[in-house]
Amino acid sequence: MFSSVKKLAESSISSVVESIPSEYVYGKNNSNEDSIILGDEEAQNTTIPTIDFSQLISSNPVDRSKAIQQLGYACSHWGFFMLINHGVSETLREELLRASQSFYDLPEEDRKQYEGGNVLDPIRCGTSFNLNVEKNLLWRDYLKRHVHPHFHAPSKPIDFSTIIETYCKKSRELIGELLKGISISLGQEENYIHEVINCESGFQICIINFYPPCPKPELAMGLPPHSDHGFLTLLLQNELEGLQVFHNCKWIPIHPLPNSFLVNTGDHLEILTNGKYKSNVHRAIVNNKGTRITIATAHGPQLDDTFGPATEMTSDHNPPSYRATKYRDYINLQQSNELDKKTCLDHVRI
């Protein structure tokens, strides 16, 4: 077996192979995987929640109130939204995508030093999701790095670390403002979530996903249906699409606006709000046209914090629906098993 999907894809192209190894044929063992997939025209006509970041931080109370209302709707009805007018320069986004491609262009021996190890190693490079437990392999390579409160990055390629650090700092600023808006949408003070989770010391992980062209994309899967740990995940991608969001029993292909971010709510926002805001189930499909690169930054509480529903989100008539769990243990549980919708969250349901 090849050590990376990138190497396998390059071998397929060079030898004009029009099939994929049997271990990469994805078995649809989830109940929602055969749900309707909206066609391109229908998906284009579906109104995806879109948050104008400039309105969210506006000094105009009418604009800000409108954006907060839209944010609350997106979190309660979709668990997903597009973020526009966010202030992150297109230059930085392009530099990040180029740097990400450069990492995967490194000789395999340079990448291999980060392979394997514990699921919470600060730098981890690999393929699929969890080779130890998966029945079918995923058409995906990845690089995962802990970037806050302590920053980690590979030493190669040159300038890779600097670009990643600059981008991750900007993403934390965006998430911080979004969490303020979410706090207000919950009827709390704007710094409510920041204080509950000690946001300044919260855990942030940056994941670069690499989905090379697949000769049989209809048989393979990039990432299966799953929800994310943490509060919010911010996603940047190159020009190739592949994200599908599960909404109202249908898979909706996402066509992001130029220079936008995609944001989804995570399991710990659902836990924090005691189920008022739901984490989003999504998946990544692959294509035969070119390499899709995505950069996801997931933001959560401190690793050793024990986290459950907030007191203000529960009452005698609305008791806690989730057990308090150490964030580190929750990540270990998710990362040590196959990805399967919200099964990790189901483990902590009461």
ChimeraX attribute file (.defattr): number of C-alpha atoms within 10 A of each C-alpha:
attribute: neighborCount
match mode: 1-to-1
recipient: residues
	/A:1	7
	/A:2	10
	/A:3	13
	/A:4	18
	/A:5	25
	/A:6	22
	/A:7	13
	/A:8	17
	/A:9	21
	/A:10	15
	/A:11	13
	/A:12	17
	/A:13	14
	/A:14	8
	/A:15	9
	/A:16	10
	/A:17	13
	/A:18	10
	/A:19	13
	/A:20	18
	/A:21	10
	/A:22	11
	/A:23	14
	/A:24	19
	/A:25	20
	/A:26	18
	/A:27	14
	/A:28	12
	/A:29	9
	/A:30	11
	/A:31	8
	/A:32	14
	/A:33	17
	/A:34	12
	/A:35	11
	/A:36	12
	/A:37	17
	/A:38	15
	/A:39	12
	/A:40	13
	/A:41	8
	/A:42	11
	/A:43	16
	/A:44	14
	/A:45	9
	/A:46	13
	/A:47	7
	/A:48	17
	/A:49	17
	/A:50	21
	/A:51	25
	/A:52	21
	/A:53	20
	/A:54	16
	/A:55	20
	/A:56	24
	/A:57	19
	/A:58	14
	/A:59	10
	/A:60	10
	/A:61	12
	/A:62	10
	/A:63	15
	/A:64	19
	/A:65	18
	/A:66	14
	/A:67	23
	/A:68	25
	/A:69	17
	/A:70	20
	/A:71	25
	/A:72	19
	/A:73	18
	/A:74	22
	/A:75	25
	/A:76	16
	/A:77	15
	/A:78	22
	/A:79	27
	/A:80	29
	/A:81	22
	/A:82	22
	/A:83	23
	/A:84	20
	/A:85	14
	/A:86	19
	/A:87	11
	/A:88	16
	/A:89	11
	/A:90	12
	/A:91	8
	/A:92	15
	/A:93	18
	/A:94	14
	/A:95	16
	/A:96	21
	/A:97	19
	/A:98	14
	/A:99	20
	/A:100	22
	/A:101	16
	/A:102	14
	/A:103	19
	/A:104	18
	/A:105	13
	/A:106	12
	/A:107	9
	/A:108	13
	/A:109	8
	/A:110	15
	/A:111	18
	/A:112	14
	/A:113	12
	/A:114	17
	/A:115	16
	/A:116	15
	/A:117	12
	/A:118	12
	/A:119	16
	/A:120	14
	/A:121	14
	/A:122	17
	/A:123	24
	/A:124	23
	/A:125	21
	/A:126	22
	/A:127	22
	/A:128	20
	/A:129	22
	/A:130	18
	/A:131	16
	/A:132	9
	/A:133	11
	/A:134	14
	/A:135	14
	/A:136	17
	/A:137	24
	/A:138	25
	/A:139	30
	/A:140	25
	/A:141	22
	/A:142	23
	/A:143	23
	/A:144	24
	/A:145	23
	/A:146	21
	/A:147	21
	/A:148	20
	/A:149	13
	/A:150	10
	/A:151	16
	/A:152	18
	/A:153	19
	/A:154	18
	/A:155	10
	/A:156	14
	/A:157	15
	/A:158	12
	/A:159	11
	/A:160	19
	/A:161	16
	/A:162	11
	/A:163	17
	/A:164	23
	/A:165	17
	/A:166	12
	/A:167	19
	/A:168	19
	/A:169	12
	/A:170	16
	/A:171	21
	/A:172	20
	/A:173	11
	/A:174	17
	/A:175	20
	/A:176	18
	/A:177	17
	/A:178	20
	/A:179	21
	/A:180	20
	/A:181	26
	/A:182	26
	/A:183	20
	/A:184	19
	/A:185	20
	/A:186	19
	/A:187	10
	/A:188	14
	/A:189	14
	/A:190	18
	/A:191	17
	/A:192	17
	/A:193	22
	/A:194	19
	/A:195	10
	/A:196	13
	/A:197	17
	/A:198	14
	/A:199	19
	/A:200	14
	/A:201	15
	/A:202	18
	/A:203	21
	/A:204	25
	/A:205	22
	/A:206	26
	/A:207	21
	/A:208	24
	/A:209	23
	/A:210	23
	/A:211	28
	/A:212	24
	/A:213	21
	/A:214	28
	/A:215	20
	/A:216	16
	/A:217	18
	/A:218	13
	/A:219	17
	/A:220	26
	/A:221	26
	/A:222	28
	/A:223	23
	/A:224	22
	/A:225	21
	/A:226	22
	/A:227	25
	/A:228	25
	/A:229	25
	/A:230	26
	/A:231	21
	/A:232	24
	/A:233	25
	/A:234	22
	/A:235	21
	/A:236	20
	/A:237	24
	/A:238	15
	/A:239	14
	/A:240	16
	/A:241	18
	/A:242	20
	/A:243	21
	/A:244	20
	/A:245	23
	/A:246	23
	/A:247	15
	/A:248	9
	/A:249	13
	/A:250	16
	/A:251	23
	/A:252	23
	/A:253	24
	/A:254	18
	/A:255	18
	/A:256	20
	/A:257	12
	/A:258	9
	/A:259	18
	/A:260	20
	/A:261	22
	/A:262	21
	/A:263	24
	/A:264	25
	/A:265	28
	/A:266	27
	/A:267	24
	/A:268	27
	/A:269	26
	/A:270	26
	/A:271	28
	/A:272	25
	/A:273	21
	/A:274	22
	/A:275	18
	/A:276	15
	/A:277	25
	/A:278	24
	/A:279	29
	/A:280	25
	/A:281	25
	/A:282	22
	/A:283	20
	/A:284	19
	/A:285	22
	/A:286	28
	/A:287	21
	/A:288	12
	/A:289	12
	/A:290	13
	/A:291	19
	/A:292	22
	/A:293	25
	/A:294	23
	/A:295	23
	/A:296	22
	/A:297	25
	/A:298	26
	/A:299	26
	/A:300	24
	/A:301	24
	/A:302	22
	/A:303	17
	/A:304	12
	/A:305	17
	/A:306	15
	/A:307	21
	/A:308	22
	/A:309	21
	/A:310	16
	/A:311	13
	/A:312	12
	/A:313	16
	/A:314	15
	/A:315	9
	/A:316	6
	/A:317	6
	/A:318	9
	/A:319	13
	/A:320	22
	/A:321	17
	/A:322	20
	/A:323	16
	/A:324	17
	/A:325	14
	/A:326	16
	/A:327	22
	/A:328	16
	/A:329	14
	/A:330	22
	/A:331	17
	/A:332	13
	/A:333	16
	/A:334	20
	/A:335	17
	/A:336	16
	/A:337	16
	/A:338	20
	/A:339	19
	/A:340	16
	/A:341	20
	/A:342	18
	/A:343	16
	/A:344	22
	/A:345	22
	/A:346	10
	/A:347	12
	/A:348	15
	/A:349	13
	/A:350	9
